[in-house]
Amino acid sequence: MLKKVLFSTLLLLLASFLLVGVWFDRWLQQPLNLPVQGLEYQLESGASVARVAYDLNRRGVLSYPKVFLLYARLTHQTSVKLGRYQIPQASTAPQLLQQLLGGKVISYKLTLVEGWTYRQALSYLHAQSNLQQRLHANDWPQNKRLLGTDIDHPEGWFFPDTYTYTAGDSDVDVFQRAHKAMQQTLQQEWLRRAKNLPYKDAYQALVMASIVERETGAPSEREQIAGVFVRRLNLGMRLQTDPTVIYGMGERYKGNIRRSDLRAKTPYNTYTMHGLPPTPIALPGREAIYAALHPDASRAVYFVARGDGSHQFSDNLADHNKAVRKYQLRRRDDYRSAPAP
C-alpha cells in the first residue's frame, strides 16, 4: 500500500513538474504586453534585473517578475547595461533580457559643421535633448579641466564630423572625441605636408585652415585660396580677409563690416596686422587642413567673389581692381556668397 502511495505521489510530482515546465516554456515564448510602437525604456544608474522586472510589472508589461528573475539567474544573465532602449512590440522575456545584457541601446547622431565656431558648436550640443550638459558657455578654464586638455584656446580644436551618442552621454564625451579626432587629423596631414610652407608648427597650419574654411564657398577652390594666403605671408603682405575681422568683432558683428571695423586694431584684424591671427577662427574640416598644407602653385595673390559662390583670382592689383569693378561694384540681383545647392 505504501509503495502505491509513493508511486502515485511521484507520478503527481512528475506531472506537476511537466505542467510547470510546459507553462514556463509557453511563458518564455509569449510576447510581453507592449504597445504597438514598442516601449522606450531608460535604465538609470543602479539599475538591476530585479528593478527592471518589478518596474515593468508595475507598468503592466511583464507578468510574473519572480519567474523572470529566476530565469535570469538560472541562465546567468543578470548584468544589465545602462542606457535608453527601444523594446520592440513583439519582444519576449528572453529577448528583452538579451537586449538589456547586450547593451543594444538607442543611439543618436549629431553633426558638427565645418566653419562653425566653438561657441556655435557648444550651443548646438546644448540643444540636443538627450545629451547632458556639463560644459559652460563662458568658462573655458572649467571646460578645459572637464575635457582633460591643456589647450589655451578652444577655437578650431574640435573636428567637424558626425558623431553618435547614447542617452547618458554628455557634451564632454562628444567634445573629447571631436578633440581627439582633430588632433589625429592635424598630425596625419602635418606629416604629409608640402615643403617650404610659412608655418612654424602644425597649430599655425590649423589657423590657416580655419581661414580657408571660412573663405571658401566652392570646395574646389580651397587650395587656390590657401595658395593666395601662403604667397601673401611669404611676400610680407597682409592677409586682409574679412572672416578674421568678423571673428574679432564677436557679438558686435551684425551682418555688415564698416570701414571703421577694417581699421580697428584687434588681434584678428588682418587688415591692420601682418601674419596669421593668434588662433583659428572656426572649425576646419580635413579638406581645408589639406589645402592649408598643400596650397596651389599659381601666382595669384588676390581674389574676389564673383557672386555665384566662386572667386576670380588675380596675379596683380590692376587685374584685381578690374575684377572688383566687375563683380562687386555692379552686383547682380542674384548675387550669392555660396554656390547654388
Secondary structure, DSSP 8 states (H G I E B T S, - for coil): -HHHHHHHHHHHHHHHHHHHHHHHHHHHHSB----TT-EEEEE-TT--HHHHHHHHHHTTS-S-HHHHHHHHHHTT------EEEEE-TT-BHHHHHHHHHHT---EEEEE--TT--HHHHHHHHHT-TTSB--S-TT-HHHHHHHHT---S--TT-S--SEEEEETT-BHHHHHHHHHHHHHHHHHHHHHT--SS-S-SSHHHHHHHHHHHHHH-SSGGGHHHHHHHHHHHHHHT-----HHHHHHHHGGG-SS---HHHHH---TT-TTTS-S--SS-SS---HHHHHHHHS---S---EEEE-SBS-EEEESSHHHHHHHHHHHTTT--TT-BSS---
